[in-house]
Amino acid sequence: MSAQRRAVGGSRFLYDSFDLAQARIDAQERIDTERRAGLEYRLSRIEEALERLEKRLWLAVYGVASGVIVHGALALLVTRI
């Protein structure tokens, strides 16, 4: 594109800075895309870990609840004998 501009006329110093700025913008967009992909990957891993933790916590809650129920049932059986 800069060759086309030079053919029309003007100094290369008028357009080189714009080409450099566009290259920097393109590089920043690629970096942003990679960072976003990395962030999404890490967030998905965190969400998976939280789901596993939630399953473990519910298992613990159900374990404690069943222990309390069994303890209450045994107490009732002892009092009836």
WOJO-V769560 format. One record per backbone hydrogen bond with DSSP energy under -1.0 kcal/mol. CO is the residue of the C=O (numbers start at 1). NH is the residue of the N-H. E is the energy in kcal/mol with one decimal. If there is no record, write none. Layout:
co:CO nh:NH e:E
co:CO nh:NH e:E
This chain:
co:1 nh:5 e:-1.7
co:2 nh:6 e:-2.3
co:3 nh:7 e:-1.7
co:4 nh:8 e:-1.3
co:5 nh:9 e:-1.7
co:11 nh:14 e:-1.2
co:12 nh:16 e:-2.5
co:15 nh:19 e:-2.0
co:16 nh:20 e:-2.4
co:17 nh:21 e:-2.2
co:18 nh:22 e:-2.3
co:19 nh:23 e:-2.1
co:20 nh:24 e:-2.3
co:21 nh:25 e:-2.3
co:22 nh:26 e:-2.6
co:23 nh:27 e:-2.4
co:24 nh:28 e:-2.5
co:25 nh:29 e:-2.2
co:26 nh:30 e:-2.1
co:27 nh:31 e:-2.4
co:28 nh:32 e:-2.6
co:29 nh:33 e:-2.2
co:30 nh:34 e:-2.2
co:31 nh:35 e:-2.7
co:32 nh:36 e:-2.5
co:33 nh:37 e:-2.2
co:34 nh:38 e:-2.4
co:35 nh:39 e:-2.5
co:36 nh:40 e:-2.6
co:37 nh:41 e:-2.1
co:38 nh:42 e:-2.4
co:39 nh:43 e:-2.6
co:40 nh:44 e:-2.2
co:41 nh:45 e:-2.0
co:42 nh:46 e:-2.3
co:43 nh:47 e:-2.5
co:44 nh:48 e:-2.2
co:45 nh:49 e:-2.2
co:46 nh:50 e:-2.4
co:47 nh:51 e:-2.1
co:48 nh:52 e:-2.1
co:49 nh:53 e:-2.3
co:50 nh:54 e:-2.5
co:51 nh:55 e:-2.1
co:52 nh:56 e:-2.1
co:53 nh:57 e:-2.5
co:54 nh:58 e:-2.4
co:55 nh:59 e:-2.0
co:56 nh:60 e:-2.1
co:57 nh:61 e:-2.5
co:58 nh:62 e:-2.8
co:59 nh:63 e:-2.1
co:60 nh:64 e:-2.5
co:61 nh:65 e:-2.6
co:62 nh:66 e:-2.5
co:63 nh:67 e:-2.0
co:64 nh:68 e:-2.3
co:65 nh:69 e:-2.3
co:66 nh:70 e:-2.6
co:67 nh:71 e:-2.4
co:68 nh:72 e:-2.4
co:69 nh:73 e:-2.5
co:70 nh:74 e:-2.6
co:71 nh:75 e:-2.0
co:72 nh:76 e:-2.1
co:73 nh:77 e:-2.2
co:74 nh:78 e:-2.3
co:75 nh:79 e:-1.8
co:76 nh:80 e:-1.4
